[in-house]
Amino acid sequence: MSWLSKVRNSLSSLAKRDTPDNLWMKCPSCSQMLFAKDFEANLSVCPHCQHHGRIGAEARFDLLLDAGYTVLSTPKVPENPLGFRDTKKYSDRLRAARASNPYPDALTNALGTIEGMKAVLGVQDFKFMGGSMGMAVGEAFVAGVERAIAEKCGYVICTAAGGARMQEGILSLMQMPKTTVATRRLAAAGLPYIVILTDPTTGGVTASYAMLGDVQIAEPGALIGFAGQRVIQDTIREKLPDGFQRAEYLYDHGMVDMVVHRKDLKTTLATLLGYLNRKEVA
């Protein structure tokens, strides 16, 4: 037996330390290996290419609201009103989604302040059934608007959705005009409505409240659109330009007002709320 084999055999007898499988991650944009804790500490933004990763509702609240905010209750709606079933019952899918998420549906509101400016903040969480818009999302949006009107403050929403929730059919599509009317109520009350478009914001959400803000902000690189790029390309039979439906392309073509890095969102929101809040004239 060679000395190398002896060393190898002696090392194999030593107890191996258990190491977590999620210590490292690969950036989906530049493929750099990142220490997971460092990535999270950097607001889930890649330090090499500035790719903005997706974050959940709790992280959004902590990022944008001052300490001491209050999470508002989510309105209750009928579950599985159409008795929908594919490979699983819709009610079973909801149960599974709630078991792995901190809030009962895809849209959650919180009341607090943003650098001292009072606001109601709504956050869609893509991890909850792709952030899809069902009756619960529509009710939560309207409830957030009503609370903002009652508090006489602005309503800010972070959108992230694959579109309408197919398991609720026409009831999901009815949330589009419902939420649109709610934004008009904010406007009638003279209160600001600010939208932060995050990756991805698509489908019926884009076709309704996501594009109706007084100010449209997008995170860098966010996918924003209605139909998918392949569908559009096959329909018009033309090759689409590079970066089509990304935040920067939409900014260059006047669809969004600004593209703001995640670390600057809170300050930007506070500034906008200060400008847009109606002041009484003496």
JOSUL-V728385 format. One record per residue. N is the residue number from 1. RES is the residue in one small letter. PHI is phi in whole degrees, -180 to 180 (none if undefined). OMEGA is omega as a letter, one per 30 degrees, with the letter a starting at -180 (NA if undefined). Layout:
n=N res=RES phi=PHI omega=OMEGA
n=N res=RES phi=PHI omega=OMEGA
//
This chain:
n=1 res=m phi=none omega=a
n=2 res=s phi=-73 omega=l
n=3 res=w phi=-63 omega=l
n=4 res=l phi=-66 omega=l
n=5 res=s phi=-65 omega=l
n=6 res=k phi=-62 omega=l
n=7 res=v phi=-64 omega=a
n=8 res=r phi=-62 omega=a
n=9 res=n phi=-66 omega=l
n=10 res=s phi=-69 omega=l
n=11 res=l phi=-70 omega=a
n=12 res=s phi=-67 omega=l
n=13 res=s phi=-81 omega=l
n=14 res=l phi=-74 omega=l
n=15 res=a phi=-68 omega=l
n=16 res=k phi=-90 omega=l
n=17 res=r phi=-81 omega=l
n=18 res=d phi=-78 omega=l
n=19 res=t phi=-122 omega=l
n=20 res=p phi=-62 omega=l
n=21 res=d phi=-82 omega=a
n=22 res=n phi=-109 omega=l
n=23 res=l phi=-70 omega=a
n=24 res=w phi=-122 omega=l
n=25 res=m phi=-146 omega=l
n=26 res=k phi=-103 omega=l
n=27 res=c phi=-64 omega=a
n=28 res=p phi=-68 omega=a
n=29 res=s phi=-95 omega=a
n=30 res=c phi=-106 omega=l
n=31 res=s phi=67 omega=l
n=32 res=q phi=-72 omega=l
n=33 res=m phi=-80 omega=a
n=34 res=l phi=-124 omega=l
n=35 res=f phi=-71 omega=a
n=36 res=a phi=-56 omega=a
n=37 res=k phi=-67 omega=l
n=38 res=d phi=-67 omega=l
n=39 res=f phi=-62 omega=l
n=40 res=e phi=-66 omega=l
n=41 res=a phi=-65 omega=l
n=42 res=n phi=-92 omega=l
n=43 res=l phi=64 omega=a
n=44 res=s phi=59 omega=l
n=45 res=v phi=-118 omega=l
n=46 res=c phi=-67 omega=a
n=47 res=p phi=-72 omega=a
n=48 res=h phi=-90 omega=a
n=49 res=c phi=-116 omega=a
n=50 res=q phi=67 omega=l
n=51 res=h phi=-62 omega=a
n=52 res=h phi=-94 omega=l
n=53 res=g phi=-75 omega=l
n=54 res=r phi=-78 omega=l
n=55 res=i phi=-128 omega=a
n=56 res=g phi=-86 omega=a
n=57 res=a phi=-64 omega=a
n=58 res=e phi=-60 omega=l
n=59 res=a phi=-64 omega=l
n=60 res=r phi=-65 omega=l
n=61 res=f phi=-59 omega=a
n=62 res=d phi=-66 omega=a
n=63 res=l phi=-73 omega=a
n=64 res=l phi=-100 omega=a
n=65 res=l phi=-102 omega=l
n=66 res=d phi=-68 omega=l
n=67 res=a phi=-60 omega=l
n=68 res=g phi=96 omega=l
n=69 res=y phi=-71 omega=a
n=70 res=t phi=-119 omega=l
n=71 res=v phi=-76 omega=a
n=72 res=l phi=-86 omega=a
n=73 res=s phi=-68 omega=l
n=74 res=t phi=-88 omega=l
n=75 res=p phi=-59 omega=l
n=76 res=k phi=-89 omega=l
n=77 res=v phi=-132 omega=l
n=78 res=p phi=-60 omega=l
n=79 res=e phi=-92 omega=l
n=80 res=n phi=50 omega=a
n=81 res=p phi=-64 omega=a
n=82 res=l phi=-99 omega=a
n=83 res=g phi=62 omega=a
n=84 res=f phi=-73 omega=l
n=85 res=r phi=-150 omega=l
n=86 res=d phi=-114 omega=l
n=87 res=t phi=-76 omega=l
n=88 res=k phi=-136 omega=l
n=89 res=k phi=-69 omega=l
n=90 res=y phi=-59 omega=l
n=91 res=s phi=-62 omega=l
n=92 res=d phi=-70 omega=l
n=93 res=r phi=-66 omega=l
n=94 res=l phi=-63 omega=a
n=95 res=r phi=-61 omega=l
n=96 res=a phi=-66 omega=l
n=97 res=a phi=-65 omega=a
n=98 res=r phi=-70 omega=l
n=99 res=a phi=-69 omega=a
n=100 res=s phi=-110 omega=l
n=101 res=n phi=-134 omega=a
n=102 res=p phi=-76 omega=a
n=103 res=y phi=-122 omega=a
n=104 res=p phi=-74 omega=l
n=105 res=d phi=-155 omega=a
n=106 res=a phi=-74 omega=a
n=107 res=l phi=-119 omega=l
n=108 res=t phi=-130 omega=l
n=109 res=n phi=-109 omega=l
n=110 res=a phi=-141 omega=l
n=111 res=l phi=-106 omega=a
n=112 res=g phi=-171 omega=l
n=113 res=t phi=-127 omega=l
n=114 res=i phi=-118 omega=a
n=115 res=e phi=51 omega=l
n=116 res=g phi=90 omega=l
n=117 res=m phi=-92 omega=a
n=118 res=k phi=-65 omega=l
n=119 res=a phi=-162 omega=l
n=120 res=v phi=-102 omega=a
n=121 res=l phi=-113 omega=l
n=122 res=g phi=-105 omega=a
n=123 res=v phi=-131 omega=l
n=124 res=q phi=-93 omega=a
n=125 res=d phi=-107 omega=a
n=126 res=f phi=-67 omega=a
n=127 res=k phi=-70 omega=l
n=128 res=f phi=-92 omega=l
n=129 res=m phi=50 omega=l
n=130 res=g phi=65 omega=a
n=131 res=g phi=64 omega=a
n=132 res=s phi=-63 omega=a
n=133 res=m phi=-92 omega=l
n=134 res=g phi=-116 omega=a
n=135 res=m phi=-61 omega=a
n=136 res=a phi=-65 omega=l
n=137 res=v phi=-67 omega=l
n=138 res=g phi=-61 omega=l
n=139 res=e phi=-65 omega=l
n=140 res=a phi=-65 omega=l
n=141 res=f phi=-62 omega=a
n=142 res=v phi=-62 omega=l
n=143 res=a phi=-63 omega=l
n=144 res=g phi=-65 omega=l
n=145 res=v phi=-64 omega=a
n=146 res=e phi=-62 omega=l
n=147 res=r phi=-68 omega=l
n=148 res=a phi=-63 omega=l
n=149 res=i phi=-65 omega=l
n=150 res=a phi=-64 omega=a
n=151 res=e phi=-88 omega=a
n=152 res=k phi=56 omega=l
n=153 res=c phi=-138 omega=a
n=154 res=g phi=-78 omega=l
n=155 res=y phi=-115 omega=l
n=156 res=v phi=-118 omega=l
n=157 res=i phi=-130 omega=l
n=158 res=c phi=-101 omega=a
n=159 res=t phi=-92 omega=l
n=160 res=a phi=-162 omega=a
n=161 res=a phi=-159 omega=l
n=162 res=g phi=-86 omega=l
n=163 res=g phi=124 omega=a
n=164 res=a phi=-73 omega=a
n=165 res=r phi=-87 omega=a
n=166 res=m phi=-61 omega=a
n=167 res=q phi=-69 omega=a
n=168 res=e phi=-111 omega=l
n=169 res=g phi=51 omega=a
n=170 res=i phi=-63 omega=l
n=171 res=l phi=-64 omega=l
n=172 res=s phi=-71 omega=a
n=173 res=l phi=-65 omega=l
n=174 res=m phi=-67 omega=l
n=175 res=q phi=-73 omega=l
n=176 res=m phi=-64 omega=l
n=177 res=p phi=-67 omega=a
n=178 res=k phi=-61 omega=a
n=179 res=t phi=-72 omega=l
n=180 res=t phi=-64 omega=l
n=181 res=v phi=-62 omega=l
n=182 res=a phi=-62 omega=l
n=183 res=t phi=-66 omega=l
n=184 res=r phi=-68 omega=l
n=185 res=r phi=-65 omega=l
n=186 res=l phi=-62 omega=a
n=187 res=a phi=-63 omega=l
n=188 res=a phi=-65 omega=l
n=189 res=a phi=-84 omega=l
n=190 res=g phi=72 omega=a
n=191 res=l phi=-111 omega=a
n=192 res=p phi=-73 omega=l
n=193 res=y phi=-128 omega=a
n=194 res=i phi=-117 omega=a
n=195 res=v phi=-112 omega=l
n=196 res=i phi=-110 omega=a
n=197 res=l phi=-87 omega=l
n=198 res=t phi=-115 omega=a
n=199 res=d phi=-84 omega=f
n=200 res=p phi=-100 omega=l
n=201 res=t phi=-124 omega=a
n=202 res=t phi=-141 omega=l
n=203 res=g phi=64 omega=a
n=204 res=g phi=-64 omega=l
n=205 res=v phi=-67 omega=l
n=206 res=t phi=-64 omega=a
n=207 res=a phi=-78 omega=l
n=208 res=s phi=-132 omega=a
n=209 res=y phi=-69 omega=a
n=210 res=a phi=-70 omega=a
n=211 res=m phi=-115 omega=a
n=212 res=l phi=-114 omega=a
n=213 res=g phi=-69 omega=l
n=214 res=d phi=-65 omega=l
n=215 res=v phi=-135 omega=l
n=216 res=q phi=-106 omega=l
n=217 res=i phi=-110 omega=l
n=218 res=a phi=-129 omega=l
n=219 res=e phi=-78 omega=a
n=220 res=p phi=-56 omega=l
n=221 res=g phi=76 omega=a
n=222 res=a phi=-65 omega=l
n=223 res=l phi=-81 omega=a
n=224 res=i phi=-135 omega=l
n=225 res=g phi=-178 omega=l
n=226 res=f phi=-103 omega=l
n=227 res=a phi=-83 omega=l
n=228 res=g phi=-70 omega=a
n=229 res=q phi=-60 omega=a
n=230 res=r phi=-65 omega=l
n=231 res=v phi=-63 omega=l
n=232 res=i phi=-62 omega=a
n=233 res=q phi=-63 omega=l
n=234 res=d phi=-71 omega=a
n=235 res=t phi=-77 omega=a
n=236 res=i phi=-89 omega=l
n=237 res=r phi=56 omega=l
n=238 res=e phi=-137 omega=l
n=239 res=k phi=-76 omega=a
n=240 res=l phi=-83 omega=a
n=241 res=p phi=-68 omega=l
n=242 res=d phi=-61 omega=l
n=243 res=g phi=77 omega=l
n=244 res=f phi=-58 omega=a
n=245 res=q phi=72 omega=l
n=246 res=r phi=-95 omega=a
n=247 res=a phi=-54 omega=a
n=248 res=e phi=-65 omega=l
n=249 res=y phi=-65 omega=a
n=250 res=l phi=-66 omega=l
n=251 res=y phi=-66 omega=a
n=252 res=d phi=-63 omega=a
n=253 res=h phi=-107 omega=l
n=254 res=g phi=79 omega=a
n=255 res=m phi=-87 omega=l
n=256 res=v phi=-128 omega=a
n=257 res=d phi=-85 omega=a
n=258 res=m phi=-160 omega=l
n=259 res=v phi=-112 omega=a
n=260 res=v phi=-124 omega=l
n=261 res=h phi=-62 omega=a
n=262 res=r phi=-56 omega=a
n=263 res=k phi=-69 omega=a
n=264 res=d phi=-103 omega=a
n=265 res=l phi=-64 omega=a
n=266 res=k phi=-63 omega=l
n=267 res=t phi=-64 omega=l
n=268 res=t phi=-63 omega=l
n=269 res=l phi=-63 omega=a
n=270 res=a phi=-61 omega=l
n=271 res=t phi=-64 omega=a
n=272 res=l phi=-65 omega=l
n=273 res=l phi=-63 omega=l
n=274 res=g phi=-64 omega=l
n=275 res=y phi=-72 omega=a
n=276 res=l phi=-89 omega=l
n=277 res=n phi=-65 omega=a
n=278 res=r phi=-70 omega=l
n=279 res=k phi=-106 omega=l
n=280 res=e phi=-71 omega=l
n=281 res=v phi=-92 omega=a
n=282 res=a phi=-69 omega=NA
//
